[in-house]
Amino acid sequence: MGEKTIITGGAGFIGNHLVDFLLTEGYDVVAIDNFDDYYSGKERNIARFVGRKRFELVRGDILDYALLSEKFQGAELVFHLAAQVGVRFSTQYAVKTNNVNVAGTLNVLHASIETKPKRVVLASSSAVYGPHVTIPMSESHPTRPVSVYGASKLAAENYCRLYHRLRDVPVVCLRYHTVFGPRQRPDMAIFKWSSAILHGQPLTVYGDGTQMRDFTYVDDIVNGTHLASSCSDAVGQVINLGSGSSLTINDTLAILERVLGRNAIRIQHEVMNIEDMQVTHADIRKARRILGYEPKTEFEDGLRQFASWLNKTGQHGVRDRTEK
């Protein structure tokens, strides 16, 4: 294909998987990442692509508009995955979260007005929903985020919709649901629980474990994201990407125990944080109808692939930098 493609946040968890997929498909990929020290592993994630013919790594920030304006020149596709993640982190560092997720998205949109890519795909989040009214949650479900992170992602979505209507930016907003898989962030629950289990340490569960999550394997998210970049009916739309099912935390830990081959894991329960959602469960009928999206990886199969990566790389010894 040879289409010049931008991925902001290209060294991150989902970003580096998308880099891998697009290079395999023949795209020319420019990954922009500021290598923020919020979590470790980015250098390792992206190192295997450096030096490849169709790949360029740009160490830069989405808050640098001049950089985006320069690098977006000639780009056919823009995947905007760069973000300040972390629900709890966002409460303590609200200004940084807003600057990156909202002002950074505005920079991406303005650079896109100037350079006119065929498609801009925003990575949003199920955190925009907040308390569940119906399950599964469709794109028309009320959006009442309970975290600064969720509010910032909803603001980014609103700007995308506005710029599509006012300036004809061909944008699609994708609401990712609890993505997991190899090379995921050390601050994410699956990673932290696995590390604790493998080290024989107690793991922390906020609440009683009856909370439900729509765990979605990263390859399915990458596939849906790619589909959104080529489907004309997706322009101007907000679309859920998830597995279309959910598990309680208690059931998740039982499966994780089996996959890791450990017995009698120790759980420490702490009070559920006010920023945490009780349920995430994506209604993916719109993604199926518009994108032809169909998740293929069962949760336990995905866990086995994650566990294989964890054991092979020894990453279960990595400490989450966000722990204070």
C-alpha positions as CSV (number, residue, x, y, z in Angstrom):
1,M,0.0,0.0,0.0
2,G,2.7,2.5,1.0
3,E,0.3,4.9,2.6
4,K,1.9,7.3,5.1
5,T,0.3,6.6,8.4
6,I,0.7,8.5,11.7
7,I,0.3,6.8,15.1
8,T,0.5,9.1,18.1
9,G,1.4,7.1,21.1
10,G,3.0,4.6,18.8
11,A,5.4,3.2,21.5
12,G,2.5,2.5,23.9
13,F,0.7,-0.7,24.6
14,I,-1.9,-0.6,21.8
15,G,0.2,1.7,19.7
16,N,3.1,-0.7,19.2
17,H,0.7,-3.5,18.3
18,L,-0.9,-1.3,15.7
19,V,2.6,-0.4,14.4
20,D,3.3,-4.1,14.0
21,F,0.0,-4.8,12.2
22,L,0.3,-1.8,9.8
23,L,3.9,-2.6,8.8
24,T,2.9,-6.1,8.1
25,E,0.1,-4.8,5.9
26,G,2.6,-2.6,3.9
27,Y,1.9,0.8,5.3
28,D,4.6,3.5,5.9
29,V,4.3,4.2,9.6
30,V,5.4,7.2,11.6
31,A,5.1,6.6,15.3
32,I,5.1,9.7,17.5
33,D,5.7,9.2,21.2
34,N,7.1,11.4,24.0
35,F,8.2,8.4,26.1
36,D,6.6,9.9,29.2
37,D,7.9,8.1,32.3
38,Y,4.3,7.3,33.6
39,Y,5.1,3.6,32.9
40,S,8.1,1.5,31.8
41,G,8.5,-0.7,28.7
42,K,8.0,1.7,25.8
43,E,11.6,1.6,24.7
44,R,11.5,-2.1,24.6
45,N,8.1,-2.2,22.8
46,I,9.3,-0.1,19.9
47,A,13.0,-1.1,19.6
48,R,12.3,-4.0,17.2
49,F,10.8,-1.6,14.6
50,V,13.6,0.9,14.7
51,G,15.7,0.8,11.5
52,R,13.0,-0.9,9.4
53,K,12.5,0.6,5.9
54,R,8.9,1.7,6.3
55,F,9.1,2.9,9.9
56,E,10.0,6.2,11.4
57,L,10.1,6.9,15.2
58,V,9.6,10.5,16.2
59,R,10.4,11.4,19.8
60,G,8.0,14.2,20.3
61,D,4.9,15.5,22.1
62,I,1.3,16.0,20.8
63,L,1.4,19.3,22.7
64,D,4.0,20.5,20.1
65,Y,1.7,21.7,17.3
66,A,4.6,22.6,15.0
67,L,5.9,19.0,15.2
68,L,2.4,17.6,14.3
69,S,2.0,20.1,11.5
70,E,5.3,19.0,10.0
71,K,5.0,15.2,10.5
72,F,1.3,15.1,9.3
73,Q,2.3,16.4,5.9
74,G,1.4,13.8,3.3
75,A,-0.2,11.5,5.8
76,E,-3.2,9.5,4.5
77,L,-4.2,8.1,7.9
78,V,-3.9,9.4,11.5
79,F,-4.4,7.1,14.5
80,H,-4.5,9.2,17.6
81,L,-3.7,6.9,20.5
82,A,-1.5,9.2,22.6
83,A,-3.1,9.9,25.9
84,Q,-2.4,10.4,29.6
85,V,-4.0,7.2,30.9
86,G,-4.7,6.1,34.5
87,V,-8.0,6.6,36.2
88,R,-6.5,7.2,39.7
89,F,-3.6,9.1,38.4
90,S,-6.0,11.5,36.7
91,T,-7.5,12.5,40.0
92,Q,-4.2,13.6,41.4
93,Y,-2.9,15.1,38.1
94,A,-6.0,16.5,36.5
95,V,-4.3,19.4,34.7
96,K,-1.8,17.1,33.0
97,T,-4.6,14.7,32.1
98,N,-6.6,17.5,30.6
99,N,-3.7,19.0,28.7
100,V,-2.6,15.8,27.1
101,N,-6.1,14.3,26.3
102,V,-8.0,17.4,25.4
103,A,-5.4,20.1,24.3
104,G,-3.4,17.3,22.6
105,T,-6.5,16.1,20.7
106,L,-7.2,19.7,19.6
107,N,-3.7,19.9,18.2
108,V,-4.2,16.6,16.3
109,L,-7.5,18.0,14.9
110,H,-6.0,21.3,13.8
111,A,-3.0,19.6,12.2
112,S,-5.5,17.4,10.3
113,I,-7.4,20.5,9.0
114,E,-4.2,21.7,7.6
115,T,-2.9,18.5,6.1
116,K,-6.2,16.8,5.2
117,P,-5.7,13.1,5.9
118,K,-8.3,10.7,4.6
119,R,-9.2,9.5,8.1
120,V,-8.5,10.4,11.8
121,V,-9.2,7.7,14.3
122,L,-9.4,8.7,18.0
123,A,-8.9,6.1,20.7
124,S,-11.5,6.9,23.3
125,S,-12.6,4.8,26.3
126,S,-15.4,3.0,28.0
127,A,-14.6,5.4,31.0
128,V,-16.8,8.0,29.3
129,Y,-19.9,6.1,30.3
130,G,-19.8,6.1,34.1
131,P,-22.6,4.4,36.1
132,H,-24.4,1.8,34.0
133,V,-28.1,2.3,33.2
134,T,-28.4,-0.6,30.8
135,I,-26.1,-3.6,30.1
136,P,-24.6,-4.0,27.6
137,M,-23.8,-0.3,27.1
138,S,-24.5,1.0,23.6
139,E,-23.1,4.2,22.1
140,S,-26.4,6.0,23.0
141,H,-26.0,5.1,26.7
142,P,-25.8,8.2,29.0
143,T,-22.2,9.5,29.4
144,R,-21.6,10.6,33.0
145,P,-17.9,9.9,33.6
146,V,-16.8,9.4,37.2
147,S,-13.1,10.1,36.7
148,V,-11.1,13.0,35.3
149,Y,-9.7,10.5,32.8
150,G,-13.2,9.6,31.5
151,A,-14.2,13.3,31.4
152,S,-11.1,14.2,29.4
153,K,-11.8,11.4,26.9
154,L,-15.5,12.6,26.5
155,A,-14.3,16.1,25.9
156,A,-11.9,14.8,23.2
157,E,-14.8,13.0,21.6
158,N,-16.9,16.1,21.7
159,Y,-14.2,18.1,20.0
160,C,-13.9,15.4,17.3
161,R,-17.6,15.5,16.6
162,L,-17.6,19.3,16.5
163,Y,-14.6,19.5,14.1
164,H,-16.2,16.9,11.9
165,R,-19.3,19.0,11.7
166,L,-17.7,22.4,11.4
167,R,-14.5,21.7,9.6
168,D,-15.3,18.4,7.9
169,V,-12.5,16.5,9.6
170,P,-13.1,12.8,8.7
171,V,-12.9,11.5,12.3
172,V,-14.0,8.3,14.0
173,C,-14.2,7.9,17.8
174,L,-13.6,4.4,19.1
175,R,-14.5,3.5,22.7
176,Y,-12.0,0.8,23.8
177,H,-13.1,-1.6,26.5
178,T,-10.4,-2.9,29.0
179,V,-7.8,-3.9,26.6
180,F,-5.2,-6.6,27.6
181,G,-2.5,-8.7,26.0
182,P,1.3,-8.9,25.6
183,R,3.3,-5.8,26.2
184,Q,0.5,-4.2,28.2
185,R,1.3,-1.4,30.8
186,P,2.6,-2.6,34.2
187,D,-0.1,-0.4,35.9
188,M,-3.0,-2.4,34.4
189,A,-4.9,-4.9,36.5
190,I,-4.1,-8.1,34.6
191,F,-0.4,-7.3,34.7
192,K,-0.4,-6.4,38.4
193,W,-2.4,-9.4,39.4
194,S,-0.3,-11.8,37.3
195,S,2.9,-10.4,38.8
196,A,1.6,-10.8,42.3
197,I,0.4,-14.4,41.7
198,L,3.7,-15.4,40.1
199,H,5.7,-14.0,43.0
200,G,3.4,-15.6,45.6
201,Q,2.3,-12.2,46.9
202,P,-1.1,-11.0,47.9
203,L,-3.0,-9.1,45.2
204,T,-5.2,-6.1,45.7
205,V,-8.9,-6.0,44.6
206,Y,-10.8,-2.8,45.1
207,G,-14.4,-3.7,46.2
208,D,-15.8,-7.2,46.6
209,G,-14.9,-8.6,43.2
210,T,-18.4,-8.5,41.8
211,Q,-17.5,-5.7,39.5
212,M,-17.6,-6.6,35.8
213,R,-15.2,-5.9,33.0
214,D,-15.4,-6.4,29.3
215,F,-11.8,-7.6,28.7
216,T,-10.8,-7.3,25.1
217,Y,-7.7,-8.8,23.5
218,V,-5.4,-6.3,21.9
219,D,-5.4,-8.0,18.5
220,D,-9.2,-7.5,18.3
221,I,-8.8,-3.8,19.2
222,V,-6.1,-3.4,16.5
223,N,-8.3,-5.1,13.9
224,G,-11.3,-2.9,14.8
225,T,-9.1,0.2,14.7
226,H,-7.8,-0.6,11.3
227,L,-11.3,-1.3,10.0
228,A,-12.4,2.1,11.2
229,S,-9.7,3.7,9.1
230,S,-11.1,2.4,5.8
231,C,-14.9,2.3,6.3
232,S,-16.6,5.4,4.9
233,D,-19.7,4.8,6.9
234,A,-17.7,5.2,10.1
235,V,-16.8,8.8,9.6
236,G,-18.4,11.1,12.2
237,Q,-19.4,8.1,14.3
238,V,-18.7,7.0,17.9
239,I,-18.3,3.2,18.0
240,N,-17.7,0.7,20.8
241,L,-14.9,-1.8,20.5
242,G,-15.0,-4.6,23.0
243,S,-15.4,-8.3,23.4
244,G,-19.2,-8.0,23.8
245,S,-19.2,-9.9,27.0
246,S,-18.0,-9.3,30.6
247,L,-16.7,-11.2,33.6
248,T,-16.7,-10.4,37.3
249,I,-13.3,-9.7,38.8
250,N,-13.7,-12.9,41.0
251,D,-14.2,-15.0,37.9
252,T,-11.3,-13.3,36.1
253,L,-9.0,-14.2,39.0
254,A,-10.1,-17.8,39.0
255,I,-9.3,-18.1,35.3
256,L,-6.0,-16.3,35.8
257,E,-5.1,-18.7,38.6
258,R,-5.7,-21.6,36.3
259,V,-3.8,-20.1,33.4
260,L,-0.7,-19.3,35.5
261,G,-0.8,-22.7,37.2
262,R,-0.9,-21.3,40.7
263,N,-3.2,-22.3,43.6
264,A,-4.5,-20.5,46.7
265,I,-3.8,-17.0,45.6
266,R,-4.1,-14.4,48.4
267,I,-6.5,-11.5,47.9
268,Q,-6.5,-8.2,49.8
269,H,-9.8,-6.3,49.5
270,E,-9.7,-2.6,49.7
271,V,-12.5,0.0,49.5
272,M,-13.6,0.5,45.9
273,N,-12.4,3.9,44.6
274,I,-15.0,6.5,43.7
275,E,-13.4,6.8,40.2
276,D,-13.9,3.1,39.4
277,M,-16.9,1.9,37.3
278,Q,-19.0,-1.0,38.5
279,V,-19.5,-2.4,35.0
280,T,-18.0,-2.2,31.6
281,H,-19.8,-4.2,28.9
282,A,-19.7,-3.1,25.3
283,D,-22.7,-3.4,23.0
284,I,-20.8,-4.1,19.8
285,R,-23.7,-4.3,17.4
286,K,-22.8,-1.0,15.8
287,A,-19.2,-2.1,15.2
288,R,-20.4,-5.3,13.6
289,R,-22.9,-3.5,11.4
290,I,-20.7,-0.6,10.3
291,L,-17.2,-2.0,10.4
292,G,-17.7,-5.7,10.0
293,Y,-15.9,-6.0,13.4
294,E,-15.9,-9.4,15.1
295,P,-13.7,-10.2,18.1
296,K,-11.9,-13.5,17.7
297,T,-9.9,-14.1,20.8
298,E,-11.6,-15.7,23.8
299,F,-10.6,-14.3,27.2
300,E,-8.8,-17.4,28.4
301,D,-6.9,-17.8,25.1
302,G,-5.8,-14.2,25.3
303,L,-4.7,-14.7,28.9
304,R,-2.6,-17.6,27.8
305,Q,-0.9,-15.5,25.2
306,F,-0.3,-12.8,27.8
307,A,1.1,-15.3,30.3
308,S,3.4,-16.8,27.7
309,W,4.8,-13.3,26.9
310,L,5.2,-12.5,30.6
311,N,7.1,-15.7,31.3
312,K,9.3,-15.4,28.2
313,T,10.3,-11.9,28.9
314,G,10.4,-11.9,32.7
315,Q,8.3,-8.8,32.7
316,H,6.5,-9.9,35.8
317,G,9.4,-8.5,37.7
318,V,8.7,-5.0,36.4
319,R,7.5,-2.6,39.1
320,D,4.7,-0.2,38.2
321,R,6.2,3.3,38.2
322,T,2.9,4.8,39.2
323,E,3.0,3.0,42.6
324,K,3.9,5.6,45.2
